[in-house]
Amino acid sequence: MANKVSNFSDLIQRVTASCLLNPLSSTRIDAPLSNESEDDNYTTQDEEEEEQDTPYVEKFQNLELKKDEPRTEKVIEMEMLLGEVFDSVSAMKKAYVSLQEAHCPWDQDRMRVADVAVISELKRLGVLRERYRRNASTGRGEWRVGAATLREVVAPYESAVDELRQQVKAKENEINHLKEKLKTATSLNSNGKKSKSKRKATCTSQPTPVNMSPAPDLFETTVGLVKEASKSFTSMLLSLMRSAHWDIAAAVRSIEAASSNTTTPTADSIVGPNHAKYALESYVNRKMFQGFDHETFYMDGTLSSLLNPEQHRRECFTQYRDMKAMDPMELLGILPTCSFGNFCFKKYLAIVHPKMEESLFGDLEQRRQVLAGNHPRSQFYGEFLGLAKAVWLLHLLAFSLDPPPSHFEASNGSEFHPKYMESVVKYSISMGIGGRMGLVVGFPVSPGFKLGNGSVVKARVYLVPKNGF
């Protein structure tokens, strides 16, 4: 009985295995009761199973081969397509890196080449996308998984292309707006001559036309922009000093001593009432124009203007045109350590010393940001950037001219020459040249320039009576 139970359990296992191996077999297995017949039946059934397994395995293998044959060609084509996609993306990355590197130092030609390369690779990606869509639309059902995978690969680049298109559209709108403003300014200039102050105000909001070349008139206009920016920054600085309860008279005496190269301030100031702004403007301009005669404000030892003067002049004027319409804060947000950024860094630290900043703002936070290579987004620093940009543009324009303008400054106590100087304060005729008292330079306010065509941009000076100096 035990032997029968064992044989019966073995029988169930064999039947189960047969069903798993031959799910489509309709062979019916009848198990006899006797042991001998069972054993014979088992042997016969094992042989039949072995005989039946072979054709099914061969059929399955043949079926797999037939199923893979049409798919292999598609897979190879898909791999080639993906390879081209990755090559294009890699090329686009290299072109974009080259585009970023062309910003500092500023290289317009290199930027143009890199920009064309980026757009070319984006177009190539678009062609590959259309090629994939055509293949996918004519393919079979087994391509659905591959299509979903490729869509996931291409999707980020499609969104990048859409974003670039939006940026291009925004830039086109900005260009059209600037063209309208330029057309308006041109029509106003053609209708009649405007006053000098009005022409200077117009130039503050107008971009430089692309086809404009460096000229003395443009230099004189830019000097006017520096003058306005200097007045604006000085007014804010003086207002902050008064709010911080500074001794303005003592500060003016210190500035006078520095301009006259004396070690100690004089007891009495030569500056009249309500004229402290001129002394403060003199201090700011002296710091800003220090090193103006060198092509990099002595920030490095570059001698490009001597080695290749023609190329250097072209590069300076290209930078002038590109930077004129830019917001200095936005530019430094992208390239904080470019040449203009280093110029702002050095000049801010030269003008605003630690004690001054701490007394004006209660801390040294702005100074810490500047020392860390950043540019604070404060109203005061923004006003300083306006002056820094105006001086930097004037410097670029000066080195664009051939020959470059010579820069001069009036000295304390020198006689007033109306051909080379202009007074920031109006005096009566009786005190002028030829009068009994006469006038002399108390201190220089801003430098003057002599241009290559013989014209002179007058230096601004603060005049005092000769007998009171």
C-alpha positions as CSV (number, residue, x, y, z in Angstrom):
1,M,0.0,0.0,0.0
2,A,2.9,2.3,0.8
3,N,4.4,1.5,-2.5
4,K,1.2,2.5,-4.3
5,V,1.0,5.7,-2.5
6,S,4.5,6.6,-3.5
7,N,3.8,5.6,-7.1
8,F,0.6,7.7,-7.1
9,S,2.5,10.8,-5.8
10,D,5.1,10.2,-8.4
11,L,2.4,9.9,-11.0
12,I,1.0,13.4,-10.1
13,Q,4.4,15.0,-10.4
14,R,4.9,13.4,-13.8
15,V,1.5,14.5,-15.0
16,T,2.1,18.1,-13.8
17,A,5.5,18.2,-15.5
18,S,4.0,17.0,-18.7
19,C,1.3,19.6,-18.6
20,L,3.8,22.4,-18.0
21,L,6.1,21.2,-20.8
22,N,3.3,20.5,-23.3
23,P,0.4,22.9,-22.6
24,L,-1.1,22.4,-26.1
25,S,-0.9,18.5,-26.0
26,S,-4.3,16.8,-26.0
27,T,-2.9,13.4,-25.1
28,R,-4.9,11.7,-22.3
29,I,-3.1,9.7,-19.7
30,D,-4.9,6.8,-18.1
31,A,-3.1,5.2,-15.1
32,P,-3.6,1.4,-14.6
33,L,-4.0,0.0,-11.1
34,S,-1.2,-2.6,-11.2
35,N,2.3,-1.7,-10.4
36,E,3.8,-3.3,-13.4
37,S,1.5,-1.6,-15.8
38,E,2.2,1.7,-14.0
39,D,5.9,1.3,-14.5
40,D,5.5,0.3,-18.1
41,N,3.2,3.3,-18.6
42,Y,5.6,5.6,-16.9
43,T,8.5,4.4,-19.1
44,T,6.4,4.7,-22.2
45,Q,5.2,8.2,-21.2
46,D,8.7,9.4,-20.4
47,E,9.8,8.3,-23.9
48,E,6.8,10.0,-25.4
49,E,7.6,13.2,-23.4
50,E,11.2,13.2,-24.6
51,E,10.0,12.8,-28.2
52,Q,7.4,15.5,-27.8
53,D,9.8,18.0,-26.1
54,T,12.1,18.2,-29.1
55,P,9.7,19.5,-31.7
56,Y,8.3,22.1,-29.4
57,V,11.7,23.4,-28.4
58,E,12.7,23.6,-32.0
59,K,9.5,25.3,-32.9
60,F,10.0,27.9,-30.1
61,Q,13.5,28.6,-31.1
62,N,12.5,29.0,-34.8
63,L,9.7,31.3,-33.7
64,E,12.1,33.5,-31.7
65,L,14.5,33.7,-34.6
66,K,11.7,34.7,-37.0
67,K,10.4,37.2,-34.6
68,D,13.8,38.9,-34.1
69,E,14.6,39.0,-37.8
70,P,12.5,42.1,-38.8
71,R,13.2,43.8,-35.4
72,T,17.0,43.7,-35.8
73,E,17.0,46.1,-38.7
74,K,14.9,48.6,-36.8
75,V,17.0,48.4,-33.7
76,I,20.1,49.1,-35.7
77,E,18.5,52.1,-37.3
78,M,17.3,53.3,-33.9
79,E,20.8,53.0,-32.5
80,M,22.3,55.0,-35.4
81,L,19.6,57.7,-34.9
82,L,20.4,57.9,-31.1
83,G,24.1,58.1,-31.9
84,E,23.5,61.1,-34.1
85,V,21.4,62.7,-31.4
86,F,24.1,62.3,-28.8
87,D,26.8,63.6,-31.2
88,S,24.7,66.6,-31.9
89,V,24.0,67.3,-28.2
90,S,27.8,67.0,-27.5
91,A,28.6,69.4,-30.3
92,M,26.0,71.8,-29.0
93,K,27.5,71.7,-25.5
94,K,30.9,72.5,-26.8
95,A,29.6,75.4,-28.9
96,Y,27.7,76.8,-25.8
97,V,30.8,76.5,-23.7
98,S,32.7,78.4,-26.4
99,L,29.9,81.0,-26.4
100,Q,30.3,81.5,-22.6
101,E,34.1,81.8,-22.8
102,A,33.8,84.5,-25.5
103,H,32.1,86.8,-23.0
104,C,35.2,87.3,-20.9
105,P,37.4,88.6,-22.4
106,W,34.9,90.1,-24.7
107,D,35.3,88.6,-28.2
108,Q,32.5,89.5,-30.5
109,D,33.8,87.5,-33.5
110,R,34.2,84.4,-31.4
111,M,30.7,84.9,-29.9
112,R,29.2,85.1,-33.4
113,V,30.9,81.8,-34.5
114,A,29.8,80.0,-31.4
115,D,26.2,81.3,-31.7
116,V,26.0,80.0,-35.3
117,A,27.3,76.6,-34.1
118,V,24.7,76.4,-31.3
119,I,21.8,77.3,-33.7
120,S,23.2,74.8,-36.3
121,E,23.1,71.9,-33.8
122,L,19.6,72.9,-32.6
123,K,18.4,72.7,-36.2
124,R,20.2,69.4,-36.6
125,L,18.3,68.1,-33.5
126,G,15.0,69.2,-35.1
127,V,15.8,67.3,-38.3
128,L,16.6,64.2,-36.3
129,R,13.3,64.6,-34.4
130,E,11.3,64.7,-37.7
131,R,13.2,61.8,-39.0
132,Y,12.3,59.8,-36.0
133,R,8.7,60.7,-36.2
134,R,8.5,59.6,-39.8
135,N,10.1,56.2,-38.9
136,A,7.9,55.8,-35.9
137,S,4.7,56.6,-37.8
138,T,5.5,53.9,-40.4
139,G,6.8,51.3,-37.9
140,R,5.1,48.4,-36.3
141,G,3.6,47.9,-32.8
142,E,6.9,46.8,-31.3
143,W,8.3,50.3,-31.9
144,R,6.1,51.9,-29.3
145,V,8.5,51.3,-26.4
146,G,11.5,52.7,-28.4
147,A,9.4,55.7,-29.5
148,A,8.6,56.5,-25.8
149,T,12.3,56.2,-24.9
150,L,13.4,58.5,-27.7
151,R,10.7,61.0,-26.8
152,E,12.1,61.2,-23.3
153,V,15.6,61.8,-24.6
154,V,14.5,64.6,-27.0
155,A,12.0,66.3,-24.8
156,P,14.5,68.4,-22.7
157,Y,16.1,69.7,-25.9
158,E,12.7,70.6,-27.4
159,S,12.0,72.7,-24.3
160,A,15.4,74.3,-24.6
161,V,14.7,75.2,-28.2
162,D,11.3,76.7,-27.2
163,E,13.0,78.8,-24.5
164,L,15.6,80.0,-26.9
165,R,12.9,81.0,-29.4
166,Q,11.2,83.0,-26.7
167,Q,14.4,84.8,-25.9
168,V,15.1,85.5,-29.6
169,K,11.5,86.9,-29.9
170,A,12.1,89.1,-26.8
171,K,15.4,90.4,-28.3
172,E,13.7,91.1,-31.6
173,N,11.1,93.2,-29.8
174,E,13.8,95.1,-28.0
175,I,15.7,95.7,-31.2
176,N,12.5,97.0,-32.9
177,H,11.8,99.3,-29.9
178,L,15.4,100.7,-30.0
179,K,15.1,101.2,-33.8
180,E,12.0,103.3,-33.2
181,K,13.7,105.4,-30.6
182,L,16.7,105.9,-32.9
183,K,14.4,106.9,-35.8
184,T,12.7,109.5,-33.5
185,A,16.1,110.9,-32.4
186,T,17.3,111.1,-36.0
187,S,14.2,113.0,-37.1
188,L,14.6,115.4,-34.2
189,N,18.2,116.1,-35.2
190,S,17.3,116.6,-38.8
191,N,14.5,119.1,-38.0
192,G,16.9,121.6,-36.4
193,K,19.8,122.0,-34.0
194,K,19.1,121.4,-30.4
195,S,20.9,122.9,-27.4
196,K,24.0,121.1,-26.1
197,S,22.4,120.0,-22.9
198,K,19.4,118.6,-24.8
199,R,21.7,116.6,-27.1
200,K,23.5,115.2,-24.2
201,A,20.3,114.2,-22.5
202,T,19.2,112.5,-25.7
203,C,22.4,110.5,-25.9
204,T,21.8,109.0,-22.5
205,S,18.8,107.0,-23.8
206,Q,19.9,106.3,-27.3
207,P,22.0,103.3,-28.4
208,T,25.0,103.9,-30.5
209,P,24.2,103.1,-34.2
210,V,26.1,100.1,-35.4
211,N,27.7,101.9,-38.3
212,M,28.9,104.9,-36.2
213,S,32.7,105.4,-36.0
214,P,34.7,107.0,-33.2
215,A,34.7,110.8,-33.6
216,P,35.6,113.8,-31.5
217,D,32.0,114.9,-31.3
218,L,31.0,111.5,-29.8
219,F,33.8,111.9,-27.3
220,E,32.6,115.3,-26.2
221,T,29.1,113.9,-25.8
222,T,30.4,111.1,-23.6
223,V,32.3,113.6,-21.4
224,G,28.9,115.3,-20.8
225,L,27.5,111.9,-19.6
226,V,30.4,111.5,-17.2
227,K,29.7,115.0,-15.9
228,E,26.0,114.2,-15.2
229,A,26.8,110.8,-13.6
230,S,29.4,112.4,-11.4
231,K,27.0,115.1,-10.2
232,S,24.3,112.5,-9.5
233,F,26.6,110.2,-7.5
234,T,28.2,113.1,-5.5
235,S,24.7,114.5,-4.6
236,M,23.7,111.1,-3.2
237,L,27.0,110.7,-1.3
238,L,26.7,114.3,0.2
239,S,23.1,113.6,1.2
240,L,24.2,110.4,3.0
241,M,27.0,112.2,4.8
242,R,24.6,114.9,6.1
243,S,22.2,112.2,7.2
244,A,25.1,110.6,9.1
245,H,25.8,114.0,10.8
246,W,29.2,114.4,9.2
247,D,31.3,117.6,9.7
248,I,31.0,118.7,6.1
249,A,33.4,121.6,6.6
250,A,36.1,119.4,8.0
251,A,35.6,116.9,5.1
252,V,36.0,119.8,2.6
253,R,39.2,121.0,4.3
254,S,40.6,117.4,4.0
255,I,39.8,117.3,0.3
256,E,41.4,120.7,-0.2
257,A,44.5,119.5,1.6
258,A,44.7,116.4,-0.6
259,S,44.3,118.3,-3.8
260,S,47.0,120.8,-2.8
261,N,49.4,118.0,-1.6
262,T,49.6,119.4,1.9
263,T,49.9,117.2,5.0
264,T,47.4,119.0,7.2
265,P,44.1,120.7,6.4
266,T,44.0,124.5,6.6
267,A,42.1,126.2,9.3
268,D,39.8,128.1,6.9
269,S,38.3,126.6,3.8
270,I,38.3,128.4,0.5
271,V,35.0,126.8,-0.5
272,G,32.0,129.1,-0.2
273,P,28.7,128.3,1.5
274,N,26.7,125.6,-0.2
275,H,29.7,124.7,-2.4
276,A,30.7,121.5,-0.6
277,K,29.4,119.4,-3.5
278,Y,32.1,120.7,-5.8
279,A,34.9,119.7,-3.3
280,L,33.3,116.3,-3.0
281,E,33.0,115.9,-6.8
282,S,36.6,116.9,-7.1
283,Y,37.5,114.0,-4.7
284,V,35.4,111.5,-6.6
285,N,36.7,112.5,-10.0
286,R,40.3,112.4,-8.9
287,K,39.9,108.8,-7.8
288,M,37.9,107.7,-10.9
289,F,40.3,109.3,-13.4
290,Q,43.4,108.0,-11.8
291,G,45.2,105.8,-14.4
292,F,43.0,107.1,-17.3
293,D,46.0,107.5,-19.6
294,H,46.8,103.7,-19.4
295,E,44.8,101.3,-21.6
296,T,43.7,99.2,-18.5
297,F,43.8,101.9,-15.8
298,Y,47.1,100.1,-14.7
299,M,45.0,97.1,-13.6
300,D,47.5,94.9,-15.4
301,G,50.6,95.3,-17.6
302,T,48.9,95.0,-21.0
303,L,50.4,96.9,-23.9
304,S,48.1,96.0,-26.8
305,S,47.8,99.7,-27.8
306,L,51.5,99.8,-28.5
307,L,52.0,96.3,-30.0
308,N,49.0,96.4,-32.3
309,P,47.4,99.8,-32.2
310,E,44.9,99.4,-35.1
311,Q,43.4,96.2,-33.7
312,H,43.3,97.6,-30.2
313,R,41.4,100.7,-31.4
314,R,38.8,98.5,-33.2
315,E,38.4,96.3,-30.2
316,C,37.9,99.3,-27.9
317,F,35.2,100.8,-30.1
318,T,33.5,97.4,-30.4
319,Q,33.3,97.1,-26.7
320,Y,32.1,100.7,-26.5
321,R,29.2,99.9,-28.8
322,D,28.3,96.7,-27.1
323,M,28.4,98.1,-23.6
324,K,26.7,101.4,-24.2
325,A,23.1,100.0,-24.2
326,M,23.8,97.5,-21.3
327,D,22.6,97.9,-17.7
328,P,25.9,97.7,-15.7
329,M,24.2,95.7,-12.9
330,E,22.9,93.1,-15.3
331,L,26.3,92.9,-17.1
332,L,28.1,92.4,-13.8
333,G,25.5,89.8,-12.7
334,I,26.6,87.7,-15.7
335,L,30.4,88.5,-15.7
336,P,31.3,89.9,-12.2
337,T,35.1,89.5,-12.7
338,C,35.4,90.9,-16.2
339,S,37.6,93.9,-16.9
340,F,34.8,96.4,-16.1
341,G,34.0,94.4,-12.9
342,N,37.6,94.7,-11.7
343,F,37.6,98.4,-12.5
344,C,34.4,98.9,-10.4
345,F,36.0,96.8,-7.6
346,K,39.2,98.9,-7.4
347,K,37.5,102.3,-7.8
348,Y,34.8,101.6,-5.2
349,L,37.4,100.6,-2.6
350,A,39.4,103.7,-3.5
351,I,36.5,106.1,-3.0
352,V,34.6,104.6,-0.1
353,H,37.0,103.7,2.6
354,P,35.9,101.5,5.6
355,K,35.2,104.3,8.1
356,M,33.2,106.2,5.6
357,E,31.0,103.2,4.7
358,E,30.5,102.2,8.3
359,S,29.4,105.7,9.3
360,L,27.1,106.0,6.3
361,F,25.4,102.6,6.4
362,G,26.2,101.3,10.0
363,D,28.1,98.2,8.7
364,L,30.6,97.1,6.1
365,E,28.3,94.6,4.3
366,Q,28.7,96.3,0.9
367,R,32.5,96.3,1.2
368,R,32.5,92.6,2.2
369,Q,30.5,91.8,-0.9
370,V,32.8,93.7,-3.2
371,L,35.9,92.1,-1.6
372,A,34.2,88.7,-2.2
373,G,34.0,89.5,-5.9
374,N,30.3,90.4,-5.9
375,H,28.4,93.6,-6.7
376,P,25.8,94.7,-4.2
377,R,22.3,95.5,-5.5
378,S,21.9,98.6,-3.4
379,Q,20.8,102.1,-4.6
380,F,24.1,103.6,-3.6
381,Y,26.2,101.0,-5.4
382,G,23.9,101.3,-8.4
383,E,24.5,105.0,-8.5
384,F,28.2,104.3,-8.3
385,L,28.0,101.9,-11.2
386,G,26.3,104.6,-13.3
387,L,29.4,106.8,-12.9
388,A,31.8,103.8,-13.3
389,K,30.1,102.9,-16.6
390,A,30.3,106.5,-17.9
391,V,34.0,106.7,-17.1
392,W,34.7,103.3,-18.6
393,L,32.9,104.2,-21.9
394,L,34.9,107.4,-22.1
395,H,38.1,105.5,-21.6
396,L,37.2,103.0,-24.3
397,L,36.3,105.8,-26.7
398,A,39.5,107.6,-25.9
399,F,41.6,104.6,-26.9
400,S,39.4,104.2,-30.1
401,L,40.5,107.6,-31.4
402,D,43.6,108.1,-33.5
403,P,45.4,109.9,-32.1
404,P,44.0,109.5,-28.6
405,P,43.0,112.6,-26.7
406,S,45.5,114.1,-24.2
407,H,44.2,114.5,-20.7
408,F,45.1,117.5,-18.5
409,E,44.1,118.9,-15.2
410,A,44.3,122.5,-13.7
411,S,46.5,122.9,-10.7
412,N,45.7,124.8,-7.5
413,G,46.6,128.5,-7.7
414,S,47.0,128.6,-11.5
415,E,45.5,131.5,-13.4
416,F,42.1,131.0,-15.1
417,H,42.3,130.4,-18.9
418,P,38.8,130.4,-20.5
419,K,40.1,128.5,-23.5
420,Y,41.0,125.4,-21.4
421,M,38.9,125.9,-18.3
422,E,35.3,126.5,-17.2
423,S,34.2,127.5,-13.8
424,V,31.6,125.5,-11.9
425,V,30.5,128.7,-10.1
426,K,29.5,131.9,-11.9
427,Y,31.2,135.1,-10.8
428,S,30.4,138.7,-11.6
429,I,32.3,140.4,-14.4
430,S,34.1,142.7,-12.0
431,M,35.8,139.7,-10.5
432,G,36.7,138.1,-13.9
433,I,39.8,138.3,-15.9
434,G,40.9,141.9,-16.3
435,G,39.1,142.9,-13.1
436,R,40.8,144.4,-10.1
437,M,40.7,141.2,-8.0
438,G,41.1,138.5,-10.6
439,L,40.4,134.8,-10.2
440,V,42.6,131.7,-9.7
441,V,41.9,128.0,-9.5
442,G,41.1,126.9,-6.0
443,F,41.0,123.2,-6.9
444,P,40.2,121.1,-10.1
445,V,36.8,119.5,-10.3
446,S,37.1,117.4,-13.4
447,P,39.9,116.9,-16.0
448,G,39.9,118.4,-19.5
449,F,40.9,116.8,-22.9
450,K,42.7,118.0,-26.0
451,L,41.5,116.1,-29.1
452,G,43.4,115.2,-32.2
453,N,41.4,117.6,-34.4
454,G,42.5,120.6,-32.2
455,S,39.3,121.0,-30.2
456,V,39.4,121.1,-26.4
457,V,37.0,119.7,-23.8
458,K,37.4,122.3,-21.0
459,A,38.5,121.2,-17.5
460,R,36.0,122.2,-14.8
461,V,37.5,124.2,-11.9
462,Y,36.4,125.9,-8.7
463,L,37.6,129.5,-8.9
464,V,38.4,131.7,-5.9
465,P,39.5,135.4,-5.7
466,K,43.2,135.7,-6.2
467,N,43.8,137.7,-3.0
468,G,41.9,135.1,-0.9
469,F,43.9,132.1,-2.1
